[in-house]
């Protein structure tokens, strides 16, 4: 029986013994750590396929682990499930984990060349590809898929699939620039080389106004909200047009595609090569 079949059958109600559960969890977490298993992956046509059974397996790890003492001495007490400890890292993994309070949970793939600035957090199921910088106070949530050379600036949040519960992970493709204090949640797909300006918040219920192509982008029942390749998104506002809104001059937050990348955008978003 394949790992997928085992996990799906247990999620469907099949009872499994402690030894089988431990073998399943070890195989799942090992595959995720190695990048051999993913919660979602791109196809040759650029369309992403989601694998719900991976999330089901991660939930098994939470459900069937035992609370243990993981403290690093009396000054740093930690208590968590024994099935989801820190991700094992070695020098040959070529990941820069800068001292200062960061954590990477097991079951996440972190590629060579990734830089983790303190304090930051990468959660279980995440896939973080080569050359990514996760800056201070940034979060990469459960099962989030981060492409190559993405910059996740300070205090930005890439949402997960567990809190709140969701079926589709957030996907950030190659060479995306995410400005400080951004939030990307609820299965949003950000295509390659897009730029999210400081403070942009994207979720499944937020329409994005494309001022270049004069259209409104929305999520649907069958597809996530998708930010086009090369789009430059800024935090904007639109007026409330009902009588109360007009009377009080109210507006609501609205992300706006203000332009598409050009040479000046590339210059402004260029990363300092010396940092890498």
DRENFI-465092 format. One record per residue (C-alpha): residue in one letter; x, y, z. Coordinates in steps of 0.02 Angstrom, whole numbers, plus 32768, in hexadecimal, padded with zeros to 4 digits. Layout:
! residues N
aXYZ
...
//
This chain:
! residues 276
x800080008000
x804780AA7FD0
x80658133804E
x7FD881988000
x7F5F8106800B
x7F8F80E580C0
x7F74819980F3
x7ED081AB8094
x7E8B810A80DF
x7EB581428191
x7E6B81EE816F
x7DCF81928132
x7DBC813681D7
x7E2B809C81CC
x7E7C80718273
x7F3980608276
x7FAE802782FF
x80348091834F
x80C1803E82EF
x806D80578245
x8045810D826F
x80F9812F829F
x813980E181FD
x80BE81498197
x80EE81EA81F1
x81A881C881DE
x819481A58123
x812A82418108
x819D82B68168
x8238826C8118
x81F08286806A
x81BC83398092
x8266836480DD
x82BC83228041
x8247837E7FCA
x820F82D87F80
x815C82F37FBD
x80FF83987FAC
x805483DB7FD9
x804A84257F29
x80B784227E8E
x80B784787DE4
x809484187D45
x80EC84327C9E
x805F84A77C68
x807985197CFE
x7FDB84DD7D55
x7FEC84A87E0A
x7FAF84027E4D
x7F8183F57F04
x7F9783527F65
x7F1883517FF5
x7F5A82AF803D
x7FFA83078072
x7F96837C80E1
x7F3782E48124
x7FDE82958151
x8018833381AA
x7F7883338211
x7FA082808243
x804682BE8289
x7FED833D82F6
x7F6782C2832D
x7FD4822F835B
x806F827F83A5
x809082858460
x80BC832484BE
x8173832284F0
x81F48396853B
x825E83E384B0
x82B08466851C
x835D84A684F1
x838E84BC85A6
x832D85118632
x833685BC85DE
x82DA85818541
x8249850D856C
x81EC84BE84DA
x8162843A84DE
x811683F18440
x80DF835083EC
x816E82D483D8
x813682B48323
x815A836982EC
x820383A18330
x8279841C82DF
x82B583F28230
x835F839D8232
x83E0840F81E1
x849A83F681C2
x85218466817C
x851F840980D6
x8469843B80BD
x84AF84E88092
x8420854480E8
x844F85E48143
x83EF85DF81E7
x842B867F8239
x842F867982F9
x83A486D18355
x8306866D8375
x82CF862482CD
x827E857982BA
x82638501822A
x81EA8473824E
x820983C5820E
x81A983948172
x81DE842F8113
x825684378080
x82D684C2808B
x834A84C67FF3
x840384F17FED
x842085AC7FE8
x838985DB8052
x83AB866580D0
x8348866B8172
x8355871081D0
x832587108288
x82A486FD82C7
x824186A38240
x81DC86038235
x81C2857E81AF
x8136850581D6
x8119844F81AC
x80F0842480F6
x813F84C180AF
x81AF84B98015
x82308544800B
x829A85407F6E
x834B857B7F49
x8384862C7F69
x82EE86617FD2
x830586E0805E
x828C86D480F0
x82A68777814B
x828E87A38203
x81E387858252
x81A6872E81B4
x813E868F81B0
x81338607812D
x809485A9815A
x806484F3814E
x807684A9809F
x809F8552804F
x80FF853E7FAC
x818985BF7F92
x81E885C57EED
x829C85F17EC7
x82EA86997EF5
x825086DA7F4F
x826B87647FCE
x81F2875F8061
x8211880580B6
x8209882B816F
x8166880981CB
x811087BC8134
x809E8727814B
x8083869880CF
x7FEA863E810E
x7FD685858129
x7F4D85048111
x7F2C84D881C8
x7EFD857F821A
x7E8385A781D0
x7E6384FE8180
x7E7384FC80C3
x7E88847D8039
x7EFE84DE7FC9
x7FA885228001
x7FEA85CF7FDA
x805D85C77F43
x80E486487F1E
x8140862A7E7A
x81F586547E4C
x824287017E5E
x81B087507EBC
x81D487E47F2C
x816787F07FC7
x817688968021
x817588B380DC
x80D788928142
x807E883780B4
x800387A980D1
x7FDB87228051
x7F5586A8808B
x7ED08628805B
x7F1D85D37FC4
x7F50866E7F61
x7FBE864C7EC9
x804286D17EA5
x809086B67DFA
x814986CD7DD2
x81A087767DE1
x810A87CB7E2F
x812B88537EB1
x80C0886F7F4B
x80DD891C7F91
x80E88942804A
x804C891580AB
x7FEE88B88022
x7F71883A8067
x7F2B87B27FF6
x7EA787318024
x7E1F86CF7FCE
x7D9887527FEA
x7DFD87EA7FB3
x7DE688257EFE
x7E80886C7EA9
x7E6988FE7E33
x7ED988F67D9A
x7EE689AD7D67
x7F5289807CD0
x7EDD89027C7F
x7E4089517CC9
x7DFB88B47D18
x7DD8886D7DC5
x7E2B87CC7DFC
x7DCD875A7E75
x7DD386AB7EBA
x7D4B86337E81
x7D08858F7EC0
x7D7B85347E47
x7E1785A27E45
x7E7A860A7EC0
x7E9A86C47EB4
x7F2F86CF7E3F
x7FA887607E35
x7FEC87657D82
x80A487547D57
x810487F97D63
x807488557DB7
x80A288DF7E31
x801E88E47EBB
x800B89727F37
x7F9789907FCA
x7F0B8A057F95
x7E5A8A367FC4
x7DB18A4B7F72
x7D208AB57FAC
x7C858A6D7FFE
x7BF98AAA7F8F
x7B638A8A8000
x7B148B1F8056
x7B6B8B0180FC
x7C148AEB80A9
x7BFE8B86803F
x7BC38BEC80D3
x7C5B8BC1813B
x7CDE8BB680B1
x7D008AFD80D2
x7D6B8A8A8069
x7DA289D5806F
x7E4D89888052
x7E6A894E7F9F
x7F0689027F50
x7F2889527EA7
x7F9789197E18
x7FE689C07DF0
x805E89857D67
x80BD88EF7D24
x817688D97D40
x81F1893D7CDA
x82A9896C7CEA
x828889EB7D72
x8229896A7DD8
x82B788F07DC6
x833289737E04
x82C8899C7E9D
x82AF88E67ECC
x836088AB7EAB
x83AA884E7F3E
x8456886F7F82
x84C087E07F3F
x853F87F57FCB
x84BA87B98047
x84B887117FEE
//
